Amino acid sequence: MTDGSYHHGNLRAALLERAEAVLTEAGPAGLSLRGLARDLGVSHAAPTRHFRDRQALLDALAVTGFTEFNRRLQQAAEGRGTVEERLEGLGKAYLDFAVERHALLTLMFTAKHEDRPDDGLRELGHQALDITSRLLAEAQRAGVVRPGDPVRLAQVAFSTVHGLAVLAVGGLLDDTPLAEATDLALEVLLTGLRPAS
């Protein structure tokens, strides 16, 4: 494959796709622009037309990850059904992404907490929490979620589903199917979020 095989931005997309595959196989340490160029059969200089250096590539990967992650969460939050059903759908959307693209999710949260993250990346990183807190605020108005700061409640909800994702990716659920563990975790979470009777 030569540089000419890519046109109209296709090389950038191909670099990001291959970078995520390498990230999943070998972690961030395995990523290099030169290695990606070799994998895609383009000149060593070709990737630098899209990413000035390795960090720019990692940041771009995090941006694409957050963009997709936020899209999935927003879609679940705006979906059909009661607000509780949408909260459950949002939890499942988080878990699906976290399990399917665990290496990317780890990179996303690492990049968000760098000493000087890009402003756009920081903003994208907060959107997931904003989507969740807005849905929780809606659920509070409907009387199905306890009073309290919706952002703090969203943080607790995130910690629950993220913790389950870490166990799943690490193979620590033993014989418990992920779908069963997901249903139970979300049932416990939603029960805990309901107002005291």
N, C-alpha and C positions, 0 to 999 in steps of 0.2 A: 504494500500500500504506500502511495507517495503523498506528499503534501497536496498535490493536485486532486487527490481523491476527496478532499474535504473542501467544502465551499460554503459560503453564506453562514459562517458561524458553526458549522458542523464539527469542526475540530475541537472547539471549546466544549461542546456537549459530549463528544467522544472522550475527551480528556477527563471530564468530571465523572463520566460513567466508569471509565477504567480506574480512576483514582478511588472511587468508592469500593470497587471490587478489591483493589490492592489493600485498602484500609481494612476491609473485612478479613482478608487473608493474612496480612502481615502487620497490621497496626500502623499508626502514623510514622513510625521509624522506617517502615518499608517504602514510604512514598518519596519519589524524587521526580523532578521534571524530566531528567534524562532517562530514567527508567520507563516513564510513561511514553516518551517519544519512541523508545526502542520497542515497547509493547505494541504501539500503534503503527510502527513502520514509517515514522516521519523523521525529519531531520532533528538533531538535538536542539536546534534553535527554534523550531516551530512552536513549542509550547509557550515560549517567552513572548510570543505575539499576543497571548491571552492572559498569561499570569507572569508578573515580573519576577516572582521567586516562589519558593515552596510555600512560604507563609500565605502568600496571596492565593495560592491554590487551596490551601486548607481553609482559609476564610471563605472562599467561594463555595467550597463543599458545604460548610456550615450554613451559609446563606441558603443554598438550594435545599438543604435538609430542613431548616426552619420553615421555609416557604411551603414545602410539601406537608410538613407536620401541622402547621397552622391551618392549612387548607382543609386537611382531614378533620381537625377538631372543629373548625367553623362549620363544616358540612354537617357534622354530627349535632352540633348545638342548634343549627337551624332546621334540622330534619323534622320529620313528622312525629306525632305522638305527644304524650304528656311531657311536662317538664322533667319528671322523674325518668321517663323512658329516654329522653334526650340526654340527661346526665349519665345514664347507664351507657348509652351509645357513645358518648364522649369518652368515658373510661375505657371502653373497648377499642375505640379509635387510637387512643394513647398507647394501650398495650400492644395492639397490632403493629403499630409503627415501631415501638421500642423493641419488639421481638424480631420483626422482619429486618430491621436496619439498626441493630444494636450498636455496631461500631460507629456508624454515622451519628447516632444519638449521643454517644459518649463524646465524640469530637465536638458536636454542637454545644453541649453544655460546658465543655472545657474551653472552647473558643469564647463563649459568652463571658467567662470569668477571667480571661487574660488580663494582665495589668492594664493594658490600654486597648480594649476591644473597639472595633469600628462602631461608630454610632448606629449605623444601619443594622449591624449584627445585634447590637444590644437591644435595639427596638424590636427586631424580629423575635429575639429571645424572650421578651416580655409579653408578646402577643398571646401566646398559649395560656398564660396565667390570666390575662385580661379576658380572653374568650370564656374561660372557665368561671371566673369571678362574676362576669355579667350573667351567665346562665344561673349561677347560684343565687344572685340577687333576684333574678326573675322567680326562682323557686321560693325564695323567702317571701316575695310579694304574694305568691300563690298559697302561702302557708304550709308548704311541704318541707321546708328546710328551716332549721333553728335560726334565731337571731344571731347576729355577730358579724364581724368584718368579713365580707365575702372573699377578700383577697387571702386572708388567713385560712379561711375554710378551704379555698382552692389549693393553698400550699399543702394542707393536710391531705386533701384528696390526691394531689399529685404524688405525695410521698407514699401513699398506699399503692397506687397502681405502678409507680416506678419501682418500688421495692419488689412487687410481684414479678415485674419484667426482669429485674436483676436475677431473681431466683430461677426464673424460667430459662434465661440465656445461660446461666451458670450450671444448668442441669441439676438444680437442687430441689426440684419438685418431686423427685423420685418417681413413684408410679402414679402420681396424681396428674391426670390430663390437664393441660393448660386451660381448656375451655371450662372445665369443672372448677378449677382454682379461680378463674376469672369471675365466674358467676358468683361464687361464694364471697370473694373479696368485695365485689361490687354490692352484693346484698348487705354485707356487714357495714360497708362504708355508707350506703344510703340509709340504712337503719340508724346509724350513728348521727347522720346529718338531720334526721327528722326532729321536729320540736318535741320537747318533753311533754308527755301526756299528763 
